[in-house]
Amino acid sequence: MTATRASESPESPESTTPESPAPAAGAGARQWLGLAVLLLPVTLMTADLGVLWLATPYLAADLRPSGAQLLWITDIYGFLTASTLVIMGTLGDRLGRRRLLMAGSAGFLLASLLAAYAPNAGTLIAARALLGVAGAAVLPSTLALISHMFTDARQRATAIAMWVTALSVGLAIGPIVGGVLLASWWWGSVFLIGLPVMLIALGTAPVLLPEYRDPRPGRLDLASVALFLLGVLPLVYGVKSLAAHGPTAETGAAFAAGLAFTVLFVRRQNRLATPLLDLRLFRNRAFTGALLTLLLGMTALNGVEYLVPQYLQAVAGLSPLEAGLWLLPGAAGLIAGSQLTPLLARRFRPAYVLVGGLLVSLTGYAALALASGVAVAAAGLTVIMFGAAPISVLGTALAVGAAPPEKAGAAAATGQTAYDLGLALGIAVTGSVAVAVYRSGIPGDAPPAARESLGGAAAVADEGLLATAREAFTTAVQSASALSAGFALVTAVLVVALLRKVPRIASGE
């Protein structure tokens, strides 16, 4: 992993380090306080998702969006975040990572106000889109700053583990905070939780966070930006469309257009002296292996992670709050695994830690594939998330650490893009399988609504059909779990093939 980092002086980002005698000196109080500042917006990013899920019925009753508008309200945030992460990471390398973090925080604050007081569905969709772009500016900036602030490999791994933990904490507290707010306030209040967080980040960043940018960034190629968006946007749309509607001509056209523009983007990057995305990073086995681990590992995890909450509510009959409480052990498992990973990575090579975690997660997938019930679902998901934790921690650390310091923002953004696309693929691929299995369990003469979803079967008000639908959905969850286990095994094979020679983080060799 790359050990050398440039200056941490906020006044002179391009200078060599005048205060530290060695580039890998241990972090001090300022760096750890700065990390605390960085973790606040990271926690907000995932908490914001959880509160929106709970607020959806309330905003739907107030704004009366169409079905398509409701889907865009939910999806457009992640859609634009995944599509603009690499661009924002590269901009951070060129303009300054602290500067981009503060710009993204300010944008997130303003967009949150617009979302909270949106008078109609169109305004809320626009606000959510702005939140997605602002989130794309914040996330890679936080990771890139961590890689710059913590030059010691052990401390950097610990800091990244805390970054992953912040994501987990956001997932855990999001439904709880949303439930408390919605009990006393209107749906727009769930967007206001970001205001104090971003105000703290904006007020303390100039004091606690260093500035750093590529000292020789070159000219920003706007044609590359356009080609990247034209390549990624259709691909992300195609993945989400596949999850929602299955294979269609529109989905195929989106994939074809995305691949075509991606080829053009790659060809242009190979010709430029200062490309938007330095494709030479992919020549590093550790970098490529880290991206594939994040992509496939998150595909396996999210293949069941999004189905279990539905199972708890639609099949087990739990309320949203009860389901949220049963999901807390899963978040705790992810937090525990994230904190344990750096300790293990000091004693064992990253590949061994990753494969060990994947093998642990297989027991959770097996439990969900072979049994059912509330306790089994909660326990299985907890084991899965505990075992998957090293993927987020080490995959991110390896991706950032394999890049030179001036490319850390682009590397962090590329890793986060792989992470987000893995989450989307998990829903698209296993979701399609789950839908097919569910429909195969519903009688052919059942009403169309019942064949579409378990909620549709409940609306028919036929107890016999509802029992059949619940059984079919349980089988769908079990099938998805088996498929996710297959993805986990493939991930383990790739880890051994590409990352087995990466040394222990403690060795620094």
N, C-alpha and C positions, 0 to 999 in steps of 0.2 A: 504494500500500500504506500501511497505517496506520503512522505513524512514532512517535506519542506513546504512551508507556507510563507506568504509575503507578510508585509508589515500589518500590524493591528492598529496603527495610528490613524485615528479618524481624520486628522488634519492633512495627512500626506499619504494617500492610499497607495501611491506607486513607489514610495521610498522603501529602501531596505530597512530591516528592523534595527533601530538605534538603541532600544532598551533591553532587548533580550540577547544574551550571549550566544544562544543556540536556537535554531529554528524550531526545535521540538521541545522547548521549555514547557513546564507544566502550567496549566491555567491557574489564574489567581481569582480573588474575590470578584473582580470586575467581570471576568468571563462568566462565572457561575451566576451572578446577578443578571448579566445579559441573557444567559440561557433561560432564566425564569421569565424574562420579558418575551423571548421568542416563543415559549411554550403557551403563552396566553392565547394568541391568535390561532395557533395550531389546534388547541382544545376547542376553540370556537368553531372551527371549520366543520368538525364532525358533530358537535352538539347542535349546530344549526340544522343538520339533516334530521336528527331525531325529533326536534321540536316541530319541524314542518310536517312530519308524518302524522303527528297527533292533531295538528291544527287543520289538516286538509278538510275534514268534514265541516268544520266551522266556516272556513273561508269559502267552501263550495256553496254552503247555504246562503252566505251573504253576497258573494259576487256572482253566483250562478254561472260559472264558466261552462262551456261546452265540454264534451268528453275529450276532444282533442286539446282544448286549452288546459284542462286539468292535468293531462299528461305532460304538457309542456311546462306547466308550473312546477311539477315535480322533477322533471328530467333535465331542463335546460341548464340548471346550475352545473351539474356534473358533465353535461355535454360540452359546454364551453370551457370548463376547467381543463378537462382532458385534452381539448383541442388546442389550447393556447399555452400550456405549461412550458413546452420547449421554447417557444418564442419568448415568453417572459423570462425564462432562465437565461437565455442568451442576452436579452436586453439588460438583465441584472449584471452580467459579466461586463457589459459595455458601459452602462450608465452608472453603475454602482449598486451593490446589493442592498445596502441600508437605504439608499434613496428609493429603490424600487419597492422595498418593504414598506416604507412610509407612504409612498404613493398608493400602493395596494390597500393599506390600512385605511387611508383617507377615503378611497373609493368604496371600500366595503362599508364604512360608516355611513356615507351618503346614500348608498344603494339600500342599506338596511332601513333608513328612514323612509325612502321612497316605497319600499315593500310594505312597511308597517302601515302606511296611510294610503295604500293604493286604492283608488276609487273603483277600479274595474279590473277584469281579468287581464286585459292587454297590458295595463300598466304594471301589474304584478309580474307578468312574464318578462317584461323589459327589465324590471328591477332584479329579478332572479338572474337574468343574463348578465347584468352588470356585476352582480355578486360573484358569478362564476369567473368572470375575467379578473376581478379583484382578488379572488381566492387563488387564481393561477399565478398572480404576481407575488402573493404572500408566501405560499408553500415552498417553492424552490429557493426563495430568498432566505428563509429560515434555515434550510438545510445547508445552503452554500455558506452562510455566515457561521454555522456550527463548524463546518470543515475548516474555516479560516481561524476561528477563535480557539479551537482545541487542536493543537498541533501534535500532542502526544497521542499515539494510536489508542492506548487504553482509555484515556479520558474522552477521546472522540467517540469510541464505541459506547461508552457510558452515556454521553450526551445524546447520541442518536437513539439509544434505548429509551431515554427519557422522552425524546421526541415522539417515538412510537407509543409510549405510555400515555402521552398527552392526547394522542388520537383516540386511544382506548377510553380514557377518562371522559372525553367528549361524548363518545357513544353511550357510556354508562349514564351520565348525568343528563343528557339531552331529553329523554322521555320524562324523567322526573321533574326537571325544570319546566318543561312544557306543560306537564300535568298541573303543576302548581299555578303557573301563569294563567292557563285556560280556565282554571276553577274560579278565578276572580276577575279576569280581564278579557278583552276581545282578542280575536285571533292574531291581530297585528302585533300584539305585545311580544310574541315569541321572537320577532325580528329585532326587538330593541335590546336584547341581551348582548348584542355585539357592540353597542355604543360605549359602555364603560371599558370594555376590553380594548377596543381600538384607541380610545383616548389615552389609556395608560401606555400602550405601545408607542403612540405618536409622541407622548410627553417624555418618555424615558429613553427612546432609541438614540437620540443624538448624544446622550450622556454615557450610556452603557454599551452601545454597540459600535464596533469598528466599521469603517467604510473600506471597501475594496472593489476594484474593477480591473479588468484586463488592461495592462499598461499599453498594449498595442492592439486595440480592438479591430482596427480597420473600418472600412465603410460598411454600413448596414445595407444589405442587398434586399431591396423591397420586393423584387421579383421572387426571391427565395421565400420571403414571408407569405406572399400570395400563393405560391405553389404548395407550401407546407399546409396552409389552411385548406386549399382545394383538395389536398390529399387526405388530411386527417378528418376534416368535418364529415365527408361522405362515409368514411370507414366507421367513425363513431356512431353516426346516424344509422348505418346499416346494422351494426351490432345491436343497438337499442330497438330498431324496428324488427329484427329477427326475434328478439326476446318477446316483444309485444304481439307480433302478428304471425310469426313463423316465416318460412321461405315464401317470398313473393317476387314478382317481377321488379317491383320498386326497390326491394332490398338488393336484388342482384345488380340492378343498374347502379345503385349507390356504391356497392363494393367494386364494381368494374371502374367507375369514375375515380374512386379513391385510389385504387391501385395504379391507374394510368398516370394520375398526377403525382403519385409517390415516386414512380419511375422517373418522371421528368425532374422532380425535386432532387433525387439522388444524383442524376446525371449532371445537374447544374452544380451541386455541391462539390463534385469531383473536379470541376473546372475552375472553381473560384479559389483565389489565394486566401481569402478570409471568409469561409462559408458560414452560413447561419448555424448549421450543425456540423461539427467537425467529425466526419465519418471515420477518421483515423482512430477515434476512441474505440470503435468496434473491433479493431485489430487486437485489442487487449482481451485475452481470454477471461480475465477476472471481470472486466466490465460487461462483456457479452453474456458470460455465465450468470452474473448478478441480475441482468435484465430478464433473461429467460426464467430464472428462479422466481423473480417477482411476478412475471406475467402468468406462468403456469401455476405457481403456488397460490396466488390470489384467485385464479380461476377455480381451483379446487375448493378453496375456503368459501368463496361467495356462492358457489353452487348450492350449498346447503344453508348458509347463514341467512339468506333472505327467505328461505322456505320455512325454517323453524318457527319464526314469529307467526306466520300465517297458520301453521299447524296448531300452535298453542291457542290461537283465538278461534279459528274456524272449525277445527276438529275437537280440541279439548274443551272449548267453550269458555276460555278464560277472558276476563275483561282486559282492555289495553294495559291498565295499571298492573294487574296480576301477571300478565304476560311479560311486562317490562321487568318485574321483580324476578321472575324465573330466568330472565336473560342476564341478570346481573352477574351470576357466577361465570358466564362466558366472558364478559368483559374483565372480570377479576382474573380469569385464566390467562387472558392476553396480557394483562398488566404484569402478572407474576412471571410469565414466560419472557416478557420483554426485559425485565430486570435481571433474570437469571442468565440470559444469553451472554452478556459481556463477561460474566464470571467464567462461564464455560469456554468462551472464545479465548480466554487467556491461557487455558490449559490444553485445549484441543484445537486442531485446525478448523477453520470455518466449515469446510465440507462435512466433517464429522458431526459438528453441532447441527448443521442443517439437515443432514440425513437422519440423525437421531430424532430431531423434532418431527420430521415427516413420518417416521415410523410410529412415534407416539400418536400423531394425529390419525394414523390408519386405524387405531383401536376405536377412536371416536366415530370415524366413518362407518366402521363395521357395526358398532352398536346401533347407529341410526338405520343402517341397511337391514339389520336382522330383527330389530325389535321396535316397539312403539310405546307411547305413553309419555306423560308430561315429564316425569323424572328422567326417563331415558333420553328424551330430546334435550333437556337442559344439561344433563351430565355429558352426553355425547358431544354437544356443541362446546362445552367447557374444555374437554380434552382436546378437541380439534383446534380451538383457538390457542390453547397453551402450546401445543405442538407446532402450530403455524407461526408463533411469535418470532422465532429466529429468522424466518424468511424476511419479515419486514425490517428487523434490526440489521442483520448481516447483509441482506441483499442491498439495502440502501447504503450501508457503510462501505461495502465493496465497490459499488458503482461510483460513489463520490470519491473514495480514496484512490481509485485507479486512475483518476483524471488529474492532469496538472492543475495547480491552483487557479490559474487564469480561466480554466474551463469548468470549475466546480459548479457554477450555476447551471450551465447547460447539462452537466452530468446529473446533478440533482433533479433537474426538471425531466430529463429523459427517464431516470429511474422512477419518478413519481408518475409519469405517463404510462410506463409499463405496469405499475401498480394499479392505476385507475382502469386501464384497459383490461387487466386481468379480472378486476371486479365486474366490469361490464360483460366480459366473455363468460364469466361464471353464471350470470343471469341468463345470457343469451343461449348458451349451449345446453346447460343442464335444465334451464327453464323450458326450452323447446322439448327436451326429453320428458320432463315432468308433465307438460301439457299433453303430450301424446299418450303417455301412460294413463293419465287421468281420464282422457276421453275414451280410451279403450275400455275403461271400467264402467262407463255409463251406458245404459241400454240405448240402442239405436232409435227407439221410439220416444225417448225422453225429450222434453222441450229444449229448443236450442239454447236457451239461457242456462239450463242445467249442464249442458255439454261444454259451455264456455268456461264456467268457473264454479267453485263450491258456493260462492255467494249467490250465484244465479240459481243453484239448486235449492238453497235456503229460501229464496224468494218465491219459489213454486209452492211452498208450504205443503209438500207431500213428505210425510215422515219416512216412508219406505224409501223414496228416492233420495232423501237427505242422508239416510244411513248408508246407502250405496255410494253416494258421492263422497262421504267422509272416508269410507273404506278405500275408495279409488284414490283420494288425495293422499292417504297414508302410504299406499303403494307407490305413488308418484315420488313422495319424499324418500322412500327407501331406494327407489331406482336412481334418483339423483345422487344419493349418498354413495351408492356403488360406483357411479360414474366419476364422482369427485375423488374417490379412492384411487381410481385409475389415473387421474391427472396427478395425484400426489406421488404415485409410483414413478410416473414418467419424469416428474420433477426431480426425484431422488436420483434417477439414472443420469440425468443431465448434470446434476451437481457433482456426482462422482467423475463424470467425463471432463468437465470444464474447470472445476474448482478444487480438485483434490490436491493440487500442488501449491495452492495459496497458503503461506505460512500462518502460524498462530499470530494473532494480533499482538500478543505480548512480546513476540520475538522481534517484531519490527524489521525483519530481514527480507 
